[in-house]
């Protein structure tokens, strides 16, 4: 069996790395995020098969949160959360911005109030609304 060059062993697909770094639960979710442009490598839109190298800067948008991280290590295998955090380093500006957004969302969050089953009057109003 032929030995692969060292360059190939130090590069990994971005979708596999995103899954290993625990930004996404599955590789298909990671591939979809890359395909839709929600994940950028060095501020450039790429395909899921793009090879990732150490030192690349990733911009990852998940919902309303944005992570800007530097790739420190490469792995295809999904491990524990502490191991996954060793694969990247988040920039200070990204962390501060994300924490501010989370605080703002918590501040504006409306508590869910469950009132139980609808009363007979409520059921009549619902039925009347459905008929219209």
Secondary structure, DSSP 8 states (H G I E B T S, - for coil): -----HHHHT-EEHHHHHHHTTSSSSHHHHHHHHHTTSEEETTEE--TT-EE-TT-EEEEEETTEEEEEEE----SS---HHHHHTTEEE-HHHHHHHHHHHHHHHHH--------S--HHHHHHHHHHHH-
